[in-house]
Amino acid sequence: MKHSIKILSRTVLLLCPALIIAACSPTPNKPQAADPVSFLVFGDSGYHFDWPSKNDRKSADQDKQAWYENHLDPDRPAAGMREPERLPAIEKSPVTGGYVLSTGLYRVSDAMYEKCAPDSCRFALMLGDNIYPDGADGKDDVQRFEEILTKPLSRLGHGRDSFEIYSVLGNHDWKNGPDGARAQLDFMQSTPPFFMDGYSYQAVPAGSNDELEIFAIDTELLLATTSVNKPAHKDDLDEELEDALLESTEPVKQQAVAEKAVFAQLEQALQESDAKWKIVIGHHPLWSTAGGKVAQSIALRELILPILCRHADAYMSGHEHTLEIHQYDCSETAPGSPAEPLTQVVSGAAGKQRMVNRPFMQRQDNEDPALQTLFALGSTWGYAYATLAGEELEIDLFSIGLDGNEKKTFSHSIKNRIE
């Protein structure tokens, strides 16, 4: 009897560690939930007083009132000024001595840096117009890159080697032609944490748990391959639409032709991707509410909207200096596409401000029942902060005040729409 008890005791002692380990270990066949993946989304950040535009130099003798009168005519609804909710911030330029739009470059980058501390951002998406007013010049850009890109933005990842800023170029980045664009591309390719694998590319961000793939397209080149025609509106929006016509230089058009095969491959790349979440990024929006970029948006929708409807979860852009979220019912544009609507995020307020044109926004929604503007805020700086958790992507929009303080202004959750 005593011998039996000794054997039983020894057996229990041998089994206990194994039982404890088994109890503490995950069930082999039970999938473990991945950690949430958060990332920054911002565009049009590259506005710095040390590099003024020609218009800023011309208006150096204007006082504050004259600047608003000349730039924001209250008799033009197309400028969003009939009943403005707020005016964009302006201040005296230390370079020209005249009033210019205030810059949000360091205010927004400071806010994003604080938001990402200590380890809450895995990567960032930078949506073009990274350098105002004319991009790089391809000759002597060392100081320009340092003040506009490296100093304010390279610190966002708090020194983590895995943090990358996936970038695209915008129309202002192409102002000096292919040489300037190439100079910025070379800088992005050789200077961490910035990342560009060509003007258009795809990438699975480090730290995304392999659940998300980014498809970056150069919409300035894409639009240069087609005609951007002014819509046949016969009302008081026509004057503003004149400014929306695209005027690509011949060298840019030649570069666009060389890149055209890349755009043709976008649908194939989306189809072949194994990523659970597929996000397309570009500079120009499909829809926006300021009213001045509508011709470009219409042309871009004709080129890529059916592809996005069939194969993408979201499209993220800048160009308009506003914060916006739109949803689009794809059922008629792309029959057979997923039932969940396509979401567009406009986050182009990281450097400049622009007013929302409420009358135009209302008409745009009314003319297309498939479109729903969920939120639009102008005359502010800001950025988007996205968090991917399983079947949902949470998008928070933050506005930044003159004092640099941020405020969450809108949150929206989208569901994974591509199987």
Residue pairs with C-beta under 8 A, 6 or more apart in sequence:
26 32
33 390
34 209
34 211
34 390
35 209
36 387
36 388
36 389
37 122
37 207
37 208
37 209
37 211
37 212
37 387
37 388
37 389
38 120
38 121
38 122
38 385
38 386
38 387
38 388
39 121
39 122
39 123
39 124
39 125
39 205
39 385
39 386
39 388
40 112
40 115
40 116
40 121
40 123
40 124
40 125
40 156
40 383
40 384
40 385
40 386
41 124
41 125
41 127
41 316
41 345
41 347
41 383
41 384
41 385
41 386
41 395
42 108
42 112
42 124
42 125
42 126
42 127
42 318
42 347
42 350
42 383
42 384
43 126
43 127
43 128
43 129
43 170
43 283
43 317
43 318
43 319
43 347
43 348
43 349
43 350
44 127
44 128
44 129
44 170
44 318
44 319
44 321
44 348
44 349
44 350
44 351
44 352
45 104
45 105
45 108
45 109
45 126
45 129
45 130
45 148
45 152
45 153
45 350
45 351
46 105
46 129
46 130
46 131
46 132
46 148
46 149
46 172
46 351
47 101
47 103
47 104
47 105
47 132
47 351
47 352
48 103
48 105
48 132
48 147
48 148
49 93
49 94
49 95
49 100
49 103
50 95
50 147
51 131
51 132
51 133
51 144
51 148
52 93
52 95
52 96
52 100
52 133
53 132
53 133
54 133
56 93
56 96
56 98
56 100
57 96
59 67
59 70
59 96
59 98
59 99
59 100
60 93
60 96
60 97
60 98
61 98
62 70
62 98
62 99
63 99
64 90
64 99
66 99
67 90
67 98
67 99
67 100
68 87
68 90
72 79
72 81
72 84
72 87
72 355
73 79
73 81
74 81
74 82
74 84
75 81
75 82
76 236
76 239
76 240
77 236
77 237
77 357
77 359
77 360
78 236
78 237
78 238
78 239
78 240
78 241
78 291
78 292
78 357
78 360
79 240
79 291
79 355
79 357
80 290
80 291
80 355
80 356
80 357
80 358
80 359
80 360
80 378
81 355
82 359
83 358
84 355
84 379
85 355
85 356
85 358
85 378
85 379
86 355
86 378
86 379
86 380
87 355
87 379
88 101
88 102
88 352
88 353
88 354
88 355
88 378
88 379
89 101
89 102
89 353
89 379
89 402
90 99
90 100
90 101
90 102
91 99
91 100
91 102
92 98
92 99
92 100
93 99
93 100
101 352
101 353
102 353
102 402
103 351
103 352
104 349
104 350
104 351
104 352
104 353
104 381
104 382
104 400
105 148
105 152
105 350
105 351
106 152
107 381
107 400
107 402
107 404
108 349
108 350
108 351
108 381
108 382
108 383
108 400
109 152
109 153
109 155
109 156
109 350
110 404
111 383
111 398
111 400
111 404
111 406
112 121
112 124
112 156
112 383
113 155
113 156
113 158
115 121
115 385
115 398
115 406
116 156
116 157
116 158
117 158
118 158
119 158
119 160
121 156
121 157
121 163
121 385
122 162
122 163
122 205
122 206
122 207
122 208
123 157
123 163
123 164
123 165
123 166
123 205
123 206
123 207
123 208
124 156
124 157
124 163
124 164
124 165
124 166
125 165
125 166
125 167
125 214
125 279
125 281
125 316
126 153
126 165
126 166
126 167
126 168
126 194
127 168
127 170
127 281
127 282
127 283
127 316
127 317
127 318
127 319
127 347
127 348
128 167
128 168
128 169
128 170
128 171
128 173
128 219
128 220
128 282
128 283
128 317
128 318
128 319
129 170
129 171
129 172
129 173
129 283
129 318
129 319
129 348
129 351
130 148
130 149
130 167
130 169
130 170
130 173
130 184
131 144
131 148
131 149
131 172
131 173
131 184
132 172
132 351
132 352
133 172
133 175
134 172
134 175
134 176
134 180
135 169
135 172
135 173
135 174
135 175
135 176
135 180
135 181
135 184
136 144
136 145
136 173
136 176
136 180
136 181
136 183
136 184
136 187
137 176
137 179
137 180
137 183
138 176
138 179
138 180
138 182
138 183
141 183
141 184
141 187
145 184
145 187
145 191
149 187
149 191
149 194
150 191
153 165
153 194
154 191
154 192
154 193
154 194
156 163
156 165
156 193
157 163
157 164
157 193
161 192
162 206
162 207
163 193
163 206
163 207
164 192
164 193
164 194
164 195
164 205
164 206
165 193
165 194
165 195
166 195
166 196
166 203
166 205
166 214
166 216
166 281
167 188
167 194
167 195
167 196
167 216
168 196
168 199
168 200
168 216
168 217
168 218
168 219
168 281
168 282
168 283
169 181
169 184
169 185
169 199
169 218
169 220
169 283
170 220
170 283
170 284
170 318
170 319
171 220
171 283
171 284
171 319
173 180
173 181
173 184
173 220
174 180
174 181
174 220
174 221
174 252
177 249
177 251
177 252
178 251
178 252
178 254
178 255
181 199
181 255
185 196
185 198
185 199
187 194
188 194
188 195
188 196
189 195
189 196
189 197
195 203
196 216
197 203
198 262
199 218
199 221
199 259
199 262
200 216
200 217
200 218
200 221
200 259
200 262
200 263
200 266
201 216
202 213
202 214
202 215
202 216
202 269
202 273
203 213
203 214
203 216
204 210
204 212
204 213
204 214
204 275
205 212
205 214
208 388
210 275
211 275
211 276
211 277
211 388
212 275
212 276
212 277
212 278
212 279
212 388
213 273
213 275
213 277
213 278
213 279
214 279
214 280
214 281
215 266
215 269
215 270
215 273
215 278
215 279
215 280
215 281
215 312
216 280
216 281
216 282
217 262
217 263
217 266
217 280
217 281
217 282
217 304
218 259
218 282
218 283
219 282
219 283
219 284
219 300
219 317
220 248
220 252
220 283
220 284
221 252
221 255
221 256
221 259
221 263
222 256
222 263
222 282
222 300
222 303
222 304
223 246
223 248
223 284
223 296
223 299
223 300
223 303
224 246
224 248
224 252
224 253
224 255
224 256
225 253
225 256
225 257
225 260
225 263
226 299
226 302
226 303
227 299
228 244
228 245
228 246
228 295
228 296
228 299
229 295
229 298
229 299
230 238
230 241
230 242
230 244
230 245
230 295
231 241
231 294
231 295
231 298
233 241
237 291
237 294
237 360
240 291
240 292
241 292
241 294
241 295
243 292
244 292
244 293
244 294
244 295
244 296
245 295
246 295
246 296
246 299
248 256
263 303
263 304
266 280
266 304
266 307
267 307
267 310
267 311
270 278
270 280
270 307
270 310
270 311
270 312
271 311
276 416
277 313
277 388
277 393
277 416
277 418
278 311
278 312
278 313
278 418
279 312
279 313
279 314
279 315
279 316
280 304
280 308
280 312
280 314
280 315
280 316
281 315
281 316
281 317
282 300
282 315
282 316
282 317
283 317
283 318
283 319
284 293
284 296
284 297
284 300
284 317
284 319
285 293
285 297
285 300
285 317
285 318
285 319
285 320
285 324
285 344
285 346
285 348
286 297
286 300
286 301
286 305
286 308
286 315
286 317
286 326
286 328
286 344
287 297
287 324
287 326
287 328
287 344
287 364
287 371
287 373
288 294
288 297
288 319
288 320
288 322
288 324
288 346
289 320
289 322
289 324
289 356
289 357
289 358
289 360
289 361
289 364
289 373
289 376
289 378
290 320
290 321
290 322
290 354
290 355
290 356
290 357
290 360
290 378
291 357
291 360
291 361
293 319
293 320
294 360
294 364
296 319
305 328
305 333
305 334
306 333
306 334
308 315
308 342
309 328
309 330
309 333
309 334
309 337
309 342
310 330
310 334
310 336
310 337
310 338
311 418
312 342
312 418
313 342
313 343
313 393
313 414
313 416
313 417
313 418
314 342
314 343
314 344
314 345
314 393
314 414
315 342
315 343
315 344
315 345
316 344
316 345
316 346
316 347
316 384
317 344
317 345
317 346
317 347
317 348
318 346
318 347
318 348
318 350
319 346
319 348
320 346
320 348
320 354
321 348
321 349
321 351
321 352
321 353
321 354
321 378
322 346
322 348
322 349
322 354
322 356
322 376
322 377
322 378
323 346
323 347
323 349
323 375
323 376
323 377
323 378
323 380
323 382
323 384
323 397
323 399
323 409
323 410
324 344
324 345
324 346
324 373
324 375
324 376
324 377
325 343
325 344
325 345
325 346
325 373
325 374
325 375
325 395
325 397
325 410
325 412
326 343
326 344
326 346
326 371
326 372
326 373
326 374
327 341
327 342
327 343
327 344
327 371
327 372
327 374
328 341
328 342
328 343
328 344
328 370
328 371
328 372
329 341
329 369
329 370
329 371
329 372
330 337
330 338
330 341
330 342
330 370
331 337
331 339
331 370
332 370
333 370
338 417
338 418
338 419
339 417
340 414
340 415
340 416
340 417
341 372
341 417
342 417
343 395
343 412
343 414
345 384
345 386
345 395
347 382
347 383
347 384
347 397
349 380
349 381
349 382
349 383
349 399
350 381
350 382
350 383
351 381
353 378
353 379
353 380
353 381
354 378
354 379
355 378
355 379
356 376
356 377
356 378
356 379
361 373
361 376
364 371
364 373
365 371
365 372
365 373
374 410
374 412
375 397
375 409
375 410
375 412
377 397
377 399
377 409
377 410
380 399
380 400
380 401
380 409
381 399
381 400
382 397
382 398
382 399
382 400
382 406
382 409
383 397
383 398
383 400
384 395
384 396
384 397
384 398
385 395
385 396
385 397
385 398
386 393
386 394
386 395
386 396
387 393
387 394
387 396
388 394
391 415
391 416
392 413
392 414
392 415
392 416
393 413
393 414
393 416
394 411
394 412
394 413
395 411
395 412
395 413
395 414
396 408
396 410
396 411
397 408
397 409
397 410
397 411
398 406
398 407
398 408
398 409
399 406
399 407
399 409
400 406
401 407
